[in-house]
Amino acid sequence: MSRALAALTTVLLPVAAEACATCIASPFGDRTYNWPYLFLILLPFAVAAVIGAVLARVSGVSASTLRRRLARLVHPTAR
């Protein structure tokens, strides 16, 4: 009787997980694993943009100057 009760208890009660939640989640069942990778891929570009903006601001480049330079690149004047 006690052996049957032990077997039933083992089958019905959940066992403690020995892995973290990330290891347990199946990559094909849980698609939320893409967000950290996307963040890590885009982070260097965001850091470079911030550093570029700070360097441009320190060197005296204003938004209007940048707008004029970009306009000349997009619409060059005919010579």
Backbone torsions as a table, in degrees:
resi	resn	phi	psi	omega
1	MET	NA	-44.7	-178.3
2	SER	-68.8	-29.7	178.1
3	ARG	-69.1	-40.4	178.2
4	ALA	-66.9	-39.0	178.2
5	LEU	-65.5	-39.1	178.1
6	ALA	-65.9	-40.1	178.9
7	ALA	-66.3	-42.6	178.9
8	LEU	-64.7	-40.7	178.1
9	THR	-64.5	-40.1	179.8
10	THR	-64.9	-37.8	-178.1
11	VAL	-74.8	-39.2	-172.6
12	LEU	-86.1	-30.3	-178.0
13	LEU	-88.1	140.1	179.3
14	PRO	-71.0	146.6	179.4
15	VAL	-92.3	145.9	178.3
16	ALA	-63.3	133.6	179.6
17	ALA	-73.2	138.5	-179.5
18	GLU	-103.9	9.2	179.1
19	ALA	-131.0	161.0	179.3
20	CYS	-74.2	169.4	-177.2
21	ALA	-63.2	-32.5	179.2
22	THR	-68.3	-37.8	-179.7
23	CYS	-72.6	-31.4	-178.1
24	ILE	-75.7	-37.4	-176.1
25	ALA	-65.6	129.8	178.3
26	SER	-78.4	133.1	-179.3
27	PRO	-66.3	-20.9	-179.7
28	PHE	-93.3	-12.8	177.9
29	GLY	-99.6	-29.4	-176.4
30	ASP	-120.9	108.6	-175.3
31	ARG	-88.8	8.7	-179.2
32	THR	-76.2	-8.1	-179.7
33	TYR	-70.6	-12.0	-178.5
34	ASN	-73.4	-30.0	-175.5
35	TRP	-62.4	-44.7	178.2
36	PRO	-63.0	-37.9	179.3
37	TYR	-67.4	-40.5	177.3
38	LEU	-62.2	-42.5	177.7
39	PHE	-61.5	-44.9	-179.3
40	LEU	-67.8	-30.9	178.5
41	ILE	-72.5	-39.4	-175.9
42	LEU	-85.3	-17.5	-176.5
43	LEU	-59.1	-43.5	178.3
44	PRO	-60.8	-34.1	178.4
45	PHE	-69.4	-38.2	178.1
46	ALA	-66.7	-41.5	178.6
47	VAL	-64.3	-42.2	178.6
48	ALA	-64.3	-37.8	178.8
49	ALA	-66.4	-40.5	178.6
50	VAL	-66.3	-44.2	179.3
51	ILE	-63.6	-41.8	177.7
52	GLY	-63.3	-40.4	179.1
53	ALA	-66.3	-40.2	178.8
54	VAL	-66.2	-44.3	179.3
55	LEU	-64.7	-38.5	177.7
56	ALA	-66.1	-40.6	-179.3
57	ARG	-67.0	-40.7	-179.6
58	VAL	-67.3	-35.2	-179.2
59	SER	-81.0	-1.5	173.4
60	GLY	96.2	11.0	178.6
61	VAL	-81.2	122.6	179.3
62	SER	-98.8	172.8	-179.5
63	ALA	-65.6	-37.0	-179.9
64	SER	-69.0	-38.0	177.2
65	THR	-64.0	-43.7	178.9
66	LEU	-63.6	-39.5	179.0
67	ARG	-63.7	-41.6	178.3
68	ARG	-65.4	-41.6	178.6
69	ARG	-63.5	-41.7	178.0
70	LEU	-67.5	-35.3	178.1
71	ALA	-65.7	-37.7	177.3
72	ARG	-67.4	-32.8	178.7
73	LEU	-71.2	-39.5	-177.3
74	VAL	-78.0	-41.8	-178.4
75	HIS	-121.3	79.6	179.9
76	PRO	-70.4	145.9	179.4
77	THR	-78.9	144.3	179.5
78	ALA	-77.4	135.5	179.7
79	ARG	-114.8	NA	NA
